[in-house]
């Protein structure tokens, strides 16, 4: 079946599985919609399909006010795109074009600006600037609909240089000012002191397994899983606060509450949370590949919608991975808590949390590399090799030899990491899986993976050979195998 025919059937049936995977431009109205739009379906000869909202916008279509394209599940960054486009999308999501240029973005990706434009047009149907523009526009529209923030704060949070530019963009795109759009919005706000943004995702979504993973590894003082919610302390451009994430499965959203975080940092916090909870995973494509393996298919039937847990901070995860070498998860959690209590930066809970019961233990930010580069770690139960590995990692981060930019080449990243004494292939792959969000990372030497896959005797080489069939989703295969182990909750 041709792609156009698949899209046409999905549009006419309003198939929720395709929500966010393509957009429908209606030539008679000049509007683009999600495939699940509740409006009367236009005639086939009057529609054009677009791979991304940015492509529809660049073609001259404006977003539908009824189905709200800005609320669609995120299009996966690696969904059918080249590696360069995938890395470029992540950089744009982190604000690379807010103040920079396409030339600088291309330099970071190791290509010419002309080639970068060509790749984006080929894979996404839109230029890098159009993607960045659509991203800002959709984010601002969500804040208008979902919050009671002043418009000046919405403009700043969405990366608009001025309120005037913000207003002009909305009038040009929607034919209405931001205030007019808010007045016609029927949503009610809860009135809490925290700013809450709703993050959409595609079903299925195995939130219980994801939350269990974070609960078992929650660093005391920094992270907390309580009442089916995940909370952690964060630092954004020198300011500190707390994020809180709760699921609403009926509405297919994660409610992200930002406590004590400056409004201007909202976009960055949202993007990091989306990656941390893997909200943009192309669940259909992953299932299609992994279901060809009978063992993985059986596990996936029991736990559909597996996600790869991300990391809020790459350095924090790397330290935690080193602490977890050759010890149990529980022991590593205890060690991480000791490191935080001694070297972390104490914080005061924001007012929106401090008055609440049942929020104990959130007390510190995870220590920065500068704090750990010369730390003694005495009387903490750490062996000398782990201490030296953490110190060396800290110095490598300070010197710029190692960074956790999600746009970098994963293989080069692992090579730099393993050049540090005390960091082996398992640790590097694990960090690449969670901090870089590399969907194909695979720590084949992990004893749990070997046992779950039945290769604990045969060894990593045999498991690697079998895992070739799981590319480019080996990280998800690893999570499925881990979830099948006794005591994993899977």
C-alpha positions in Angstrom: 0.0 0.0 0.0 1.4 3.4 -1.0 2.1 6.0 1.8 -0.6 8.4 0.4 -3.2 5.7 0.6 -2.2 4.8 4.2 -2.5 8.5 5.1 -5.9 8.8 3.4 -7.3 5.8 5.2 -6.0 7.1 8.5 -7.5 10.5 7.9 -11.0 9.2 7.0 -11.0 6.8 10.0 -9.4 9.4 12.3 -6.9 6.7 13.4 -5.3 7.9 16.6 -2.2 5.8 15.9 -1.3 8.3 13.2 -1.7 11.4 15.4 1.5 13.4 15.1 2.8 11.3 12.3 1.5 13.5 9.5 -0.7 16.6 9.0 -3.5 17.3 6.6 -3.5 20.6 4.6 -7.0 21.5 3.4 -6.6 23.7 0.3 -10.1 25.1 0.3 -9.7 26.6 3.8 -5.9 27.1 4.0 -5.9 25.2 7.3 -3.8 22.2 8.4 -5.1 19.6 10.8 -4.2 16.5 12.7 -5.6 13.3 11.1 -8.0 13.0 14.1 -9.6 16.4 13.5 -13.3 16.2 14.5 -14.4 18.5 11.7 -16.2 17.2 8.7 -13.6 15.4 6.5 -12.8 17.4 3.4 -12.9 15.7 0.0 -9.8 13.8 -1.0 -9.1 16.0 -3.9 -8.8 19.0 -1.6 -6.2 17.7 0.8 -2.4 17.6 0.8 -0.4 15.5 3.3 2.7 16.9 5.1 5.2 14.9 7.2 5.5 17.7 9.7 3.6 20.8 10.9 6.5 22.9 9.8 6.1 21.7 6.2 2.4 22.6 6.3 3.2 26.0 7.7 5.9 26.7 5.2 3.5 25.8 2.4 1.2 28.5 3.6 -1.3 26.6 5.7 -2.3 27.9 9.2 -3.0 25.7 12.2 -6.5 24.5 12.9 -8.1 26.0 16.0 -10.4 23.0 16.5 -8.0 20.1 16.5 -5.0 22.1 17.7 -1.9 20.7 15.9 0.3 22.1 18.7 -1.2 19.4 21.0 -0.3 16.5 18.8 2.2 14.0 20.1 5.7 15.0 19.1 7.0 13.7 15.8 9.9 11.4 16.7 13.2 13.2 15.9 14.7 10.1 14.2 11.5 8.9 12.5 12.6 8.2 8.9 15.3 10.9 9.0 19.0 10.9 8.5 21.3 11.0 11.5 22.2 14.6 10.7 18.6 15.7 10.7 18.0 13.8 13.9 20.9 15.6 15.6 19.8 18.9 14.1 16.2 18.6 15.4 17.5 17.9 18.9 19.7 21.0 18.7 16.8 23.1 17.5 14.6 21.7 20.3 17.2 23.0 22.7 17.1 26.5 21.2 20.1 26.4 18.8 18.3 28.7 16.3 16.8 31.1 18.9 19.9 33.3 18.9 22.2 31.4 16.5 22.2 31.0 12.8 21.8 28.1 10.4 25.5 28.4 9.6 26.4 27.9 13.2 24.0 25.0 13.5 25.6 23.4 10.4 29.1 23.8 11.9 28.0 22.0 15.0 26.7 19.2 12.8 29.8 19.1 10.6 28.0 19.9 7.3 27.5 23.0 5.2 24.5 25.2 5.7 23.4 24.4 2.1 23.5 20.7 2.7 21.7 21.1 6.0 18.8 22.9 4.3 18.7 20.2 1.6 18.5 17.4 4.2 15.7 19.2 6.1 13.7 19.8 3.0 14.2 16.2 1.9 13.3 14.5 5.2 10.9 17.0 6.8 9.6 19.1 3.9 10.7 22.3 5.7 13.8 24.4 6.3 15.5 24.5 9.7 14.2 28.0 10.3 10.6 26.9 9.5 11.0 24.0 12.0 12.2 26.4 14.7 9.4 28.9 14.0 6.7 26.2 14.1 8.2 24.9 17.4 8.1 28.3 19.0 4.6 29.0 17.6 3.1 25.7 18.9 4.7 26.1 22.3 3.4 29.6 22.7 -0.1 28.4 21.7 -0.1 25.7 24.3 0.9 28.2 27.0 -1.9 30.5 25.9 -4.4 27.7 26.1 -3.1 25.9 29.2 -2.0 28.7 31.5 -2.9 32.1 32.7 0.6 33.5 32.2 0.8 37.1 31.1 1.4 37.4 27.4 4.8 39.0 28.0 5.8 35.9 29.9 4.4 33.6 27.2 6.4 35.5 24.5 9.6 35.2 26.6 9.1 31.5 27.4 8.6 30.7 23.7 11.7 32.6 22.6 10.2 35.6 20.9 12.5 38.6 20.9 9.7 41.0 21.7 6.0 41.1 22.5 5.3 43.0 19.3 6.9 40.3 17.2 4.9 37.7 19.2 1.6 39.5 18.6 2.4 40.0 14.9 3.2 36.4 14.4 -0.1 35.2 15.9 -2.2 37.7 14.0 -0.5 36.6 10.8 -0.8 32.9 11.5 -4.2 32.7 13.2 -5.9 35.9 12.2 -6.3 36.7 15.9 -4.2 38.2 18.6 -2.9 36.0 21.5 -5.4 37.7 23.8 -8.3 37.0 21.5 -7.3 33.3 21.3 -7.2 33.1 25.1 -10.6 34.7 25.4 -12.2 32.0 23.2 -10.5 29.2 25.1 -12.8 27.3 27.4 -10.2 25.6 29.6 -10.0 26.3 33.3 -6.8 26.8 35.3 -6.3 25.1 38.6 -5.0 28.3 40.2 -2.0 26.5 41.8 1.2 28.5 42.4 3.1 26.2 40.0 3.1 26.6 36.3 1.8 23.4 34.7 2.2 22.4 31.1 0.6 19.3 29.4 2.9 17.1 27.4 1.2 14.8 25.0 2.4 11.3 24.0 1.3 8.4 21.8 -0.3 5.2 23.2 0.6 2.7 24.4 2.7 4.1 27.1 4.0 1.9 30.0 4.1 4.6 32.7 4.2 2.1 35.6 7.4 0.5 34.3 9.0 3.8 33.6 8.1 5.2 37.0 9.3 2.0 38.7 12.7 2.3 36.9 13.1 5.9 38.3 11.8 4.9 41.7 14.4 2.2 42.1 17.2 4.6 41.1 16.0 7.8 42.7 19.0 9.6 44.2 18.1 10.6 47.8 17.9 14.4 48.1 17.6 15.0 44.4 14.8 12.7 43.2 11.6 11.4 44.6 8.8 9.1 43.3 5.7 9.4 45.4 1.9 9.0 44.8 2.5 7.9 41.2 4.5 11.1 40.5 8.1 11.9 39.7 9.8 14.9 41.3 13.4 16.2 41.2 15.5 19.2 41.9 16.8 21.0 38.8 19.2 23.8 38.0 18.5 25.9 34.9 20.9 28.8 34.1 21.9 29.2 37.7 18.3 29.2 39.0 17.0 26.2 41.0 13.6 24.6 41.4 11.7 21.4 41.2 9.9 19.6 38.4 6.9 17.4 39.1 5.4 14.9 36.6 2.1 13.1 36.8 0.3 11.1 34.2 -3.3 11.6 33.0 -3.9 8.5 30.8 -7.5 9.5 29.9 -6.1 12.7 28.2 -2.9 11.0 27.1 -0.7 13.7 28.8 2.0 14.1 31.3 1.3 17.1 33.5 4.6 18.8 34.1 4.5 21.3 37.0 7.4 23.7 37.4 8.0 24.8 40.9 10.2 27.9 41.4 11.5 27.8 37.8 11.7 31.1 35.9 9.1 31.4 33.1 11.8 32.0 30.5 13.2 28.5 31.2 9.9 26.8 30.6 10.6 25.7 27.0 14.0 24.2 28.0 12.3 22.4 30.9 9.6 21.0 28.7 12.1 19.7 26.1 14.2 18.0 28.7 11.2 16.4 30.3 10.0 15.1 26.9 13.4 13.4 26.4 13.6 12.2 30.0 10.3 10.3 29.7 10.8 9.4 26.0 7.5 10.9 25.0 8.3 11.1 21.3 9.2 7.4 20.8 7.8 6.1 17.6 6.0 3.2 19.3 4.6 1.7 16.1 7.9 1.5 14.3 9.7 0.1 17.4 7.0 -2.6 17.8 7.2 -3.5 14.1 10.9 -4.2 14.3 11.1 -5.9 17.7 8.0 -8.0 17.3 9.8 -10.1 14.7 11.8 -11.6 17.6 9.5 -14.1 19.4 11.0 -13.5 22.8 10.7 -9.7 22.6 7.2 -9.9 21.1 6.1 -12.0 24.0 7.5 -9.5 26.5 6.0 -6.6 24.6 2.6 -8.1 24.7 2.8 -8.1 28.5 4.3 -4.6 28.7 3.3 -2.6 25.7 4.6 0.9 25.2 8.0 0.4 26.7 10.1 3.6 26.9 13.8 4.3 27.5 14.3 6.3 30.7 16.3 9.4 29.9 18.3 11.6 32.2 17.8 15.2 33.3 21.5 15.8 33.4 24.2 13.8 31.6 27.0 14.3 34.1 24.7 13.2 37.0 23.8 10.0 35.1 27.4 9.3 34.3 28.5 9.6 38.0 25.6 7.4 39.0 26.6 4.8 36.3 30.1 4.7 37.7 28.7 4.3 41.3 26.6 1.4 40.0 29.5 -0.6 38.6 29.6 -4.1 40.1 27.1 -3.3 42.9 23.4 -3.6 43.2 20.9 -0.8 42.2 20.1 -0.4 45.9 23.7 0.0 46.9 24.4 2.5 44.1 21.4 4.5 45.2 22.8 4.7 48.7 26.2 5.8 47.5 24.7 8.4 45.3 22.8 9.8 48.2 26.0 10.1 50.3 27.7 12.0 47.5 24.8 14.4 47.2 24.6 15.0 51.0 28.3 15.8 51.2 29.0 17.6 47.9 25.6 18.7 46.6 24.3 22.3 46.8 21.4 22.7 49.3 18.2 24.3 48.1 15.1 25.7 49.7 11.9 24.2 48.4 9.7 26.6 46.4 6.6 27.8 48.3 4.3 25.7 46.0 5.9 22.6 47.5 7.1 23.5 50.9 3.6 23.7 52.3 2.6 20.2 51.0 2.8 17.1 53.0 4.5 14.0 51.7 7.3 15.7 49.8 10.2 14.8 52.0 13.9 14.6 51.1 14.2 17.0 48.2 17.0 19.0 49.6 20.0 19.3 47.2 21.1 19.8 43.6 23.4 17.2 42.3 27.0 18.3 42.7 28.6 20.0 39.7 31.8 18.6 38.0 33.9 21.4 39.7 32.8 20.0 43.1 33.7 16.4 42.4 37.0 16.9 40.5 38.9 17.2 43.7 36.5 15.5 46.1 38.1 13.1 48.6 35.0 10.8 49.0 36.5 9.5 52.2 34.5 7.3 54.5 31.7 6.9 51.9 32.2 3.2 51.1 33.7 3.9 47.6 36.6 1.9 46.3 39.6 3.8 45.0 39.0 2.9 41.3 35.5 4.4 41.4 36.8 7.6 43.1 39.4 8.1 40.5 37.0 7.4 37.7 34.6 10.1 39.0 37.4 12.6 39.4 38.7 11.9 35.9 35.2 12.2 34.4 34.7 15.5 36.3 38.0 16.9 34.9 37.2 15.7 31.4 33.8 17.5 31.5 35.5 20.7 32.9 38.1 20.6 30.2 35.5 20.0 27.4 36.9 16.6 26.5 33.6 15.0 27.4 30.1 16.6 27.0 26.6 15.3 26.9 25.3 17.2 23.9 22.5 14.9 22.5 23.4 15.9 19.0 26.9 14.4 18.9 27.8 11.1 17.3 27.2 8.3 19.8 30.2 6.2 18.7 32.6 9.2 19.1 31.0 9.9 22.5 31.6 6.3 23.7 35.2 6.4 22.4 35.9 9.6 24.5 34.2 8.1 27.6 36.1 4.8 27.4 39.4 6.7 27.2 38.8 7.5 30.8 40.2 4.9 33.1 37.5 3.1 35.0 34.8 3.6 32.3 34.3 0.6 30.1 32.0 -0.3 27.2 29.0 -1.2 29.4 29.1 2.2 31.2 29.6 4.2 28.0 26.7 2.4 26.2 24.4 2.8 29.2 25.1 6.5 29.4 24.6 6.9 25.6 21.3 5.1 25.9 19.9 7.4 28.6 21.8 10.7 28.4 22.2 11.0 24.7 18.9 9.2 24.0 20.6 7.0 21.4 17.8 4.5 20.4 20.4 2.0 19.2 22.7 2.0 22.3 23.1 -1.5 23.6 25.3 -2.6 26.7 25.7 -6.2 25.5 28.0 -7.2 28.3 25.3 -6.4 31.0 24.7 -9.5 33.0 21.0 -8.9 33.3 20.6 -8.7 29.5 22.7 -11.8 29.0 20.6 -13.7 31.5 17.2 -12.4 30.2 18.1 -13.2 26.6 19.5 -16.7 27.5 23.1 -15.8 26.6 24.6 -15.8 30.1 26.8 -18.7 29.1 27.3 -17.9 25.4 28.5 -14.4 26.1 28.1 -10.8 24.8 29.4 -11.6 21.2 26.5 -13.9 20.6 24.0 -11.5 22.0 25.4 -8.7 19.9 25.0 -10.8 16.8 21.4 -11.5 17.6 20.7 -7.9 18.4 21.7 -6.8 14.8 18.1 -7.7 13.9 16.8 -5.2 16.5 18.5 -2.1 14.9 17.9 0.8 15.2 15.9 0.1 18.4 18.3 -2.0 20.4 17.9 0.3 23.5 14.2 -0.6 23.6 15.1 -4.3 23.2 17.3 -3.9 26.2 14.5 -2.3 28.3 12.2 -5.1 27.3 14.7 -7.8 28.4 15.4 -6.0 31.7 11.7 -5.8 32.4 11.4 -9.5 32.1 13.8 -10.3 34.9 12.4 -11.4 38.3 11.8 -8.5 40.6 11.9 -5.9 37.8 8.2 -5.2 38.0 7.8 -6.4 34.4 
